[in-house]
Amino acid sequence: MPSFHHGAVEIAYLDEGEGEPIILIHGFASSKNVNWVYPGWMAELTKNGRRAIALDLRGHGDSGKLYDPAEYGIGTMAGDITALMDHLNIRRADMMGYSLGARITGWLAYRQPERLRSAIFGGLGIGLIKGGGPGENVATALDAPSLDDVTDPVGRTFRAFADQTRSDRKPLAACLRGSRELMTEQQAAAIRVPALIAVGSKDEIAGSADQLGKVIPGSQVLHIPNRDHMRAVGDKVYKTGVLEFLLRRP
């Protein structure tokens, strides 16, 4: 598996297919495999003539593990993305993030729009601005001795997911505590790259896709029917909507 070093942190990634590049950024407590390989995204994108590049965020998957929340700021993790692009000699790319990955995508779309051809916000609506989703309750659940010790329902969901994927829970808790930065409405309204907001209709974590669509000028909204936050990522409607968006965007 290819990897590179950004400073002291080793970042693992996949680079498959030929054509216009799209960078895939997974969600919190997930990985490139869980978000993008197993649900068929890598195969779908490469089949449709795209160069698909997926990385493991720091603290996740096969990338380096850090235990200080200060090492997991949104801007710091966004720097890993642009460092990967530089490593692969990619000046601009489409970018799709899911949940935490969408927060990172939003950070780059606002602060370094010259690196993005488009921004796809998967599993994140107005929560980009208003917050919500996993917080200290989830970090506490990750720190608990076992799942049986967790009573908070959201905490149990993420702890069970981390256990299922055999993740190192300590860096995940540090990541959660260090990456809670939100965008302001003014910052989101300043995003000018073509944007798609794709959220499951039963997603209680992401916040309203329609509300975020009203903030980001010219953005498109895709409702993924009957899917919650965990099950939307591999949905056919999501894949079809993204492929159509990529064909239409300037």
C-alpha positions in Angstrom: 0.0 0.0 0.0 1.5 3.4 -0.9 2.1 6.0 1.7 4.1 9.2 2.2 5.2 11.4 5.1 3.7 14.8 5.8 6.1 16.0 8.5 6.4 13.2 11.1 3.0 11.7 10.1 2.8 8.8 7.7 -0.3 9.0 5.5 -1.5 5.8 3.7 -3.5 6.1 0.5 -4.9 4.4 -2.6 -4.5 5.8 -6.1 -6.5 3.9 -8.8 -7.7 4.5 -12.3 -7.0 7.1 -14.9 -8.7 10.4 -15.8 -9.7 13.5 -13.9 -8.7 13.0 -10.2 -11.1 13.0 -7.3 -9.9 13.0 -3.7 -12.0 10.9 -1.3 -11.9 11.9 2.4 -13.6 9.4 4.8 -15.6 10.1 8.0 -14.6 10.1 11.6 -13.7 6.6 13.0 -13.8 5.2 9.5 -11.1 4.6 6.9 -10.5 4.6 3.1 -11.5 1.0 2.9 -14.7 1.3 5.0 -16.0 4.4 3.3 -14.7 4.0 -0.2 -13.5 0.5 -1.1 -16.0 -1.8 0.5 -19.1 0.2 -0.6 -17.8 0.2 -4.2 -16.9 3.8 -4.6 -13.4 3.2 -5.9 -14.6 0.7 -8.5 -17.6 2.9 -9.5 -15.4 6.0 -10.1 -12.6 4.2 -11.9 -15.2 2.4 -14.1 -16.6 5.8 -15.0 -13.2 7.2 -16.1 -12.0 8.8 -12.9 -8.8 8.6 -11.1 -9.9 7.9 -7.5 -7.5 8.7 -4.6 -8.5 7.8 -1.1 -6.5 8.3 2.0 -6.6 7.3 5.7 -6.8 10.5 7.8 -4.2 10.8 10.5 -5.2 8.7 13.5 -7.3 6.4 11.3 -6.8 3.2 9.3 -3.2 2.6 8.2 -2.0 6.1 8.7 0.1 7.3 11.7 -1.5 7.5 15.1 -1.3 10.6 17.3 -2.6 11.1 20.8 -2.7 14.8 21.3 -6.0 16.6 20.3 -3.9 19.6 19.1 -2.6 17.4 16.2 -6.1 17.0 14.8 -7.3 20.5 13.9 -9.4 20.7 10.7 -6.7 22.9 9.1 -4.0 20.4 10.1 -5.9 17.5 8.5 -6.6 19.7 5.5 -2.9 20.2 5.2 -2.5 16.4 4.9 -4.9 16.5 1.9 -3.0 19.2 0.0 0.3 17.5 0.9 -1.0 14.3 -0.7 -2.0 16.2 -3.8 1.5 17.8 -4.0 3.0 14.3 -3.5 1.0 13.1 -6.5 1.6 16.3 -8.6 -2.1 17.1 -8.6 -2.8 20.8 -8.8 -6.6 20.7 -8.7 -9.1 17.9 -8.1 -12.7 17.2 -7.4 -13.1 16.4 -3.7 -15.6 14.4 -1.8 -15.7 14.1 1.9 -18.1 12.3 4.2 -19.0 13.7 7.6 -15.7 14.7 9.1 -14.2 14.5 5.6 -16.9 16.9 4.4 -15.8 19.4 7.1 -12.2 19.2 5.8 -13.5 19.6 2.3 -15.4 22.7 3.3 -12.3 24.1 5.0 -10.3 23.7 1.7 -13.2 25.0 -0.4 -13.2 28.2 1.6 -9.5 28.7 2.2 -7.8 27.1 -0.8 -10.4 27.0 -3.6 -7.7 27.0 -6.2 -7.1 23.3 -5.3 -10.7 22.2 -5.9 -12.7 21.8 -9.0 -15.7 20.9 -7.0 -16.7 20.1 -3.4 -19.0 17.2 -2.5 -20.4 17.3 1.1 -21.5 13.8 1.9 -23.2 13.1 5.2 -23.0 16.8 6.3 -25.7 19.5 6.0 -26.2 22.6 8.2 -24.1 20.8 10.8 -21.1 22.2 9.0 -22.2 25.5 10.6 -24.4 24.7 13.6 -22.6 21.6 14.8 -24.2 18.5 16.2 -23.2 14.9 15.7 -20.4 13.2 17.8 -19.0 15.2 20.6 -17.6 14.6 24.0 -20.2 11.9 24.6 -18.6 9.9 21.8 -15.0 10.6 23.0 -16.0 9.4 26.4 -17.5 6.3 24.9 -14.3 5.6 23.0 -12.3 5.9 26.3 -14.7 3.5 28.2 -13.3 0.1 29.1 -16.0 -1.7 27.0 -19.2 -1.1 25.1 -21.2 -2.4 28.1 -20.0 0.7 30.0 -21.5 3.1 27.5 -25.1 4.2 28.0 -25.3 7.3 25.7 -27.0 6.1 22.4 -24.8 8.1 20.0 -21.7 7.1 22.0 -22.7 3.4 21.7 -23.2 3.7 18.0 -19.7 5.1 17.4 -18.0 2.9 20.0 -19.6 -0.2 18.4 -18.4 1.0 15.0 -14.9 1.5 16.2 -14.9 -1.9 17.8 -16.2 -3.5 14.6 -13.5 -1.9 12.5 -10.8 -2.8 15.2 -9.7 0.8 15.4 -7.3 2.2 17.9 -9.7 4.1 20.0 -7.3 6.5 21.8 -6.2 8.5 18.7 -9.9 8.5 17.6 -10.9 10.2 20.9 -8.0 12.7 20.4 -9.2 13.4 16.9 -12.7 14.0 18.0 -11.6 16.4 20.7 -9.4 18.3 18.3 -11.5 18.6 15.2 -14.7 20.3 16.4 -14.1 23.6 14.6 -17.2 24.8 12.8 -17.5 27.1 9.8 -19.4 30.4 10.2 -22.3 31.1 7.9 -20.3 33.9 6.3 -17.4 31.5 5.5 -19.8 28.9 4.0 -21.5 31.6 2.0 -18.1 32.6 0.5 -17.6 29.1 -1.1 -17.6 29.5 -4.8 -16.6 26.1 -6.2 -19.4 23.9 -7.6 -20.8 22.1 -4.6 -23.1 19.1 -4.0 -24.6 18.4 -0.6 -25.7 14.7 -0.2 -27.4 13.6 3.0 -29.6 10.6 3.9 -33.2 11.4 4.5 -33.0 9.7 7.9 -29.7 11.2 8.9 -30.0 12.7 12.4 -26.3 13.7 12.6 -25.6 15.7 9.5 -28.2 18.5 9.9 -30.4 19.7 7.0 -29.0 19.5 3.5 -31.5 22.0 2.3 -30.5 24.6 4.9 -26.8 24.3 3.9 -27.9 24.5 0.3 -29.4 27.9 1.0 -26.1 29.1 2.4 -23.6 27.9 -0.2 -24.3 29.8 -3.5 -25.3 27.7 -6.5 -25.0 24.4 -4.6 -27.1 21.4 -5.4 -28.8 19.2 -2.9 -29.2 15.4 -3.1 -31.5 13.6 -0.7 -30.5 9.9 -0.2 -33.9 8.3 0.5 -34.4 6.1 3.6 -30.8 6.2 4.7 -29.3 7.3 8.0 -25.8 8.6 8.6 -24.1 5.1 8.7 -25.9 3.6 5.8 -26.0 6.4 3.2 -22.4 6.2 2.1 -22.8 3.1 -0.1 -26.3 4.0 -1.5 -26.9 3.7 -5.3 -28.7 7.1 -5.3 -25.7 8.7 -3.7 -23.3 7.2 -6.3 -25.6 8.1 -9.3 -26.0 11.6 -8.0 -22.3 12.2 -7.6 -21.5 10.8 -11.0 -24.1 13.0 -12.6 -22.9 16.0 -10.7 -19.3 15.4 -11.8 -20.4 15.2 -15.4 -22.3 18.5 -15.2 -20.0 20.6 -13.1 -17.9 23.2 -15.1 
